[in-house]
Amino acid sequence: QTYSEIFLAKSGPNRVQTWVDGVCRYNTEEGLRALLMQTHGHFMDESDGEDSLDPWSPAAMATRIRESQSIEQCKVVVGS
């Protein structure tokens, strides 16, 4: 689910942290990746009409972090 910047700011960091922890606890990595790819992962490249992965999308950033194997566990939280 996506929330506005104002709503998140009013909710406060402790509440947002609780939501993020719950999402991570009750979903598999594969399921979360599929949701990110469906909602935030791709864009149409106007130059050639091809569907491409936006390198700064949450899905692309999470993929780079996972593939780097440089950290054991992390959470990517993105806002505008």
C-alpha positions as CSV (number, residue, x, y, z in Angstrom):
1,Q,0.0,0.0,0.0
2,T,1.2,3.5,-0.8
3,Y,0.8,6.4,1.6
4,S,1.3,10.2,1.1
5,E,4.3,11.9,2.5
6,I,2.1,14.0,4.8
7,F,0.3,10.9,6.1
8,L,3.5,9.2,6.9
9,A,5.0,12.3,8.6
10,K,1.9,12.6,10.8
11,S,2.0,8.9,11.7
12,G,5.5,9.2,13.1
13,P,8.6,7.0,12.7
14,N,7.6,4.4,15.4
15,R,4.3,3.6,13.7
16,V,5.8,3.5,10.2
17,Q,8.5,1.1,11.6
18,T,5.8,-1.1,13.0
19,W,4.2,-1.3,9.6
20,V,7.4,-2.1,7.8
21,D,8.4,-4.8,10.3
22,G,4.9,-6.4,9.9
23,V,5.1,-6.4,6.1
24,C,8.6,-8.0,6.3
25,R,7.5,-10.6,9.0
26,Y,4.4,-11.8,7.3
27,N,5.5,-11.9,3.7
28,T,8.1,-13.9,1.8
29,E,11.0,-12.3,-0.1
30,E,9.6,-13.7,-3.3
31,G,6.2,-12.3,-2.7
32,L,7.5,-8.9,-1.8
33,R,9.7,-8.8,-4.9
34,A,6.7,-9.7,-7.1
35,L,4.6,-7.0,-5.6
36,L,7.4,-4.4,-6.1
37,M,7.9,-5.5,-9.7
38,Q,4.2,-5.3,-10.4
39,T,3.7,-1.8,-8.9
40,H,7.1,0.0,-9.0
41,G,9.6,-1.9,-11.0
42,H,9.1,-1.2,-14.7
43,F,8.6,1.8,-17.0
44,M,8.2,2.2,-20.7
45,D,11.3,3.5,-22.4
46,E,9.9,6.2,-24.7
47,S,12.9,5.9,-27.1
48,D,12.3,2.3,-28.2
49,G,9.0,1.3,-26.6
50,E,10.7,-1.4,-24.6
51,D,9.7,-2.2,-21.0
52,S,12.8,-1.6,-18.9
53,L,13.7,-1.8,-15.2
54,D,13.9,1.7,-13.7
55,P,17.4,1.6,-11.9
56,W,16.1,3.7,-9.0
57,S,12.9,1.8,-8.4
58,P,12.5,0.1,-5.1
59,A,12.6,-3.3,-6.9
60,A,15.9,-2.4,-8.7
61,M,17.5,-1.1,-5.5
62,A,16.4,-4.2,-3.6
63,T,17.8,-6.5,-6.3
64,R,21.2,-4.7,-6.3
65,I,21.4,-4.9,-2.5
66,R,20.5,-8.7,-2.5
67,E,23.0,-9.5,-5.4
68,S,25.8,-7.6,-3.7
69,Q,25.6,-9.9,-0.7
70,S,27.3,-7.1,1.3
71,I,24.7,-6.9,4.0
72,E,22.8,-9.7,5.7
73,Q,19.5,-7.9,6.1
74,C,18.0,-4.5,5.3
75,K,14.8,-2.6,4.4
76,V,14.4,-0.2,1.6
77,V,12.0,2.6,2.4
78,V,11.4,5.1,-0.4
79,G,9.6,8.4,-0.4
80,S,9.3,11.3,-2.7
